[in-house]
């Protein structure tokens, strides 16, 4: 914004002290600070308002451009369904097993003999 160096600020402060005096200088400095704060707020509000207006205008232009009717649009084909393998996360535990599923065989148990 404004580019003031240390020497310019020091010179301006010395002149203000001489012209205004030590009694009025704090009050004037506070008032100038309030004005600068208000100016910053107003500048920020103005830039936000301009951004809103530009985005609203772009949206209005986008809405006013004609689009092809829905009948002329081609929908993509649906994706084929692939069932998850048994035991996978999200698989139905009650679903019929796959063809490659081999249930475990039972091993006959023998009773120990007392010979």
Secondary structure, 3 states (H helix, E strand, C coil): CCCCCHHHHHHHHHHHHHHHHHHHHHHHHHHHHHHHHHHHHHHHHHHHHHHHHHHHHHHHHHHHCCCCCHHHCCCCCCCCCCCCCCCCCCCCCCCCCCCCCCCCCCCCCCCCCCC
